[in-house]
Amino acid sequence: MDFIVRLLVNASALWAATQIVPGVTYDGGVWPFLGVAFVFGLVNATIGPLTKLLTCPLILLTLGLFALVVNGLMLSLTSRLSMSFGWGFHVDGFWPAFWGGLVVSIVSAALTTTIRSSASRRAF
């Protein structure tokens, strides 16, 4: 169940980025978009931590701001992988990836906090 919730959170965050950030686009249906969300989750779970570990000095030096660049790179990589599958998710360049990564991070954090908060209220 947790996997499905995480997939839906990723899909919602990516959808928000396509609606807010010029240069982050999607043209396709619901099922391919869930595939994009799956690829995004896979990229963030595998390559993201390794990249953040390798760029840890830059992240510390910039007081965490370089983590936004890493998030943008993960979004750009997701775009390239999704385009190779023909799923229609596209990021036009560095700045749309940067701002898209920021939007995805904010929306994902907000949704995750909301879901955890409502789940903890149901536990009591």
Helices and strands as residue ranges (DSSP letters): H 2-20, E 24-26, H 30-54, H 56-61, H 66-85, E 89-91, H 94-123
